[in-house]
Amino acid sequence: YDDRDGVIWMDGELTDWRDAKVHILSHAMHYASSVFEGERAYNGKIFKSREHSERLIASALALDMPMEWSVDDIEAAKAEALKASGLEDAYVRAVVWRGSGEDMGVASARNPVHMAVAVWPWGAYYGDAKMQGAKLDIAEWKRPSPETIPVHAKAAGLYMICTISKHKAEAKGCSDALFMDYRGYVAEATGANVFFVKDGEVHTPKPDCFLNGITRQTVIQMLKDRQIPVHERHILPEEMSGFEQCWLTGTAAEVTPVGEIGPYKFEVGALTRDIAEAYEQLVRA
Ligand code: PMP
């Protein structure tokens, strides 16, 4: 991704894409002091942009990184980067990290905090067969307890087990992996939240130890608008044998139907199709 034309917004300036670099002794590189956002623009407008900017600030503060940029500053930075990209439909990646400076140890309060925004095209997250039902592996790693790490921050450190679990899943021919949490309840995929359907009602894990995704919240509202009961609760993995439909939600994943999770099978049913289509319409409305 580093060798392409274009510009990246870095600390207030549009920098040539190939020159948008950081020093190897950046604190983020050694101690995971990095938080980010994944957003999508549709027809030139970022969906739920302010919510993403607010979450970026909250994530940075959770990692004790003071933010010199306000929500409005972040909005302006993203708008500038999107405009410079010339793209109407695009993925927007904002990242805030602790750079190199006075300190090289774990404590780094004197090192500067940086922000960058890059924009590029990104199609369907799980490939072109999006509506056919993705196949998911069950991850060996567990989503950690909220007492061990700031679980609601979209922080780079929380993605380490996502990368290794997704690599393992892909090696088995799956598109992604589903995590259980530290108690054994169903949690989320490596970059998306999960929903299940049974008897016309929707069940989704309670986000008490993972990201309460912006797409998740949007989809719950869509279901409530349709008077479909939504149960946010602890879900045991064995319950998956009784669920009829399943889908994932996320900015990149949008609403992606799931056909299989380990031994459990689901149909791409009417409600899944309806919500996926309605989400597509909503983001472009
Ligand atoms: N969980 C994880 C681990 C994620 O990376 C994402 C994507 N940001 C989500 C859930 C879904 O969040 P959102 O709907 O806000 O994109």
Residues whose N, C-alpha, C, O or C-beta is under 5 A from the ligand:
A	BS01	PMP	G38 E188 A189 T190 G191 A192 N193 L211 G213 I214 T215 R216 T249 G250 T251
